[in-house]
Amino acid sequence: MVSDTVRNLIGRKRTIEILELLILSESLHYSEIENSVDTSSDTISDALGLLCEHGLVERFEKNPKSVKYKPTETGREFVDAVKEVEAILKD
């Protein structure tokens, strides 16, 4: 049975989109994510918190106004696994 954690990560609005954006960009400031993803700042904050909590993204804070996010190797593997599931569903 699929865990609630996996369901939450895959099912939450914009979470995978944000993780893919970070993978493509290597790292981004919060404001860059906010400018790239068409959703509310609450949704972005929630998604980033969830991604960090599960070790898919790392958060680097120089000061409260300079925060960068970077995908982890686990985050890259997670997106690859999601793409594999997507490929299965297309067959």
ZIDA-V627320 format. One record per helix or strand of 2 or more residues. SS is the DSSP state (H for helix, E for strand). FROM is the first residue (numbers start at 1). TO is the last residue. If there is no record, write none. Layout:
# ZIDA-V627320
ss:SS from:FROM to:TO
ss:SS from:FROM to:TO
This chain:
# ZIDA-V627320
ss:H from:4 to:11
ss:H from:15 to:25
ss:E from:27 to:29
ss:H from:30 to:36
ss:H from:41 to:53
ss:E from:57 to:63
ss:E from:66 to:71
ss:H from:73 to:90
